Each structure stands twice: as structure tokens, then as C-alpha cells.
């Protein structure tokens, strides 16, 4: 089954980025309620998603070469 992995990872990364922006805006109230780490978890999701985008793009570029041989 073929899927568009780059699109899937890009959507996930974008959702984590939106969550990070929202959570940064709510950072003070999150700190008061004991959830001050949540923005940084979302930021980790963005950074890992960017790594995943690089990985998926490289993989996508190499697959036609492997399948052609």
C-alpha cells in the first residue's frame, strides 16, 4: 500500500506547531495548574516532526532508484 508519508508527517508537525503556539499563550495558567511542561512537549513534537520530514523526503527520493534496479 502506497501512502504519502511526507504529507502525513507534515500535517502532524503542523498540528504540533499550532498546539505549541496555543500552549505558549496559556503558559502562565498551565504553570499554575502544574502542566508547565506541555508547551515543551509540543515543541518536541515539532522538532521530531521536522526530523521526520527530512527522513521521509530522503526516503521518497531513494525509493524510485531502488525499485528501478
N, C-alpha and C positions, 0 to 999 in steps of 0.2 A: 504494500500500500504506500503510495507516494503522498507526502504531505509537504506543505510549505513551512518548514521549520523556522525559517528566518522570520516570517510573518507572525508565527505563534510566539516566538521569543520576543519580538518587538512589541507585540501587544501586552505581554506580561510585564515587560520592562516599563512601558508607558504607564501601566496601571500602578506599578510600584512608585513611579515618579510622581504621579498625582497624589497617591497616598502620602508620600513624603512631604509634599507641599502642604497638604491639609494638616498633617500631624505637626509640622513645624509651626503652623499658625495656632495650633491648640497646645503648644508645648507647655506653657505655664500651668494650664489646668491639668494636663497629663501628669506633670511633676507632682502636683498636689495630691492626686489620686493614686500615686505610686506606679504610674505607667510611663515614666520618663524615657524609657528605652525604646519605645515604639517607633519614634521617628528614625532612630539609627538602624533599627531592623529594616524599615522600609528603604533606607539608603543602601543598606547591604544588598537588598533585592535589586536595586537599580544597578549597582556595580557588578553584581554577578550576572545580571541580565545583559549588560554591555559586553562582558566576557563571553557570554553565550552567543551573542550576535556575531562576534568575531569568529568564534569557533564554527558556528553554523554556516556562515558565509564561506569560510575556507573549505569546509566540508562540501558545500554545494558546488564550489568551483572544481574540486578534485574528483567528484563522482563521475562526471561525463568522461574524464580521462581514463578512469579505471574501467568503466563499463564498455568503452570503445575497444579495449585491448582484449 
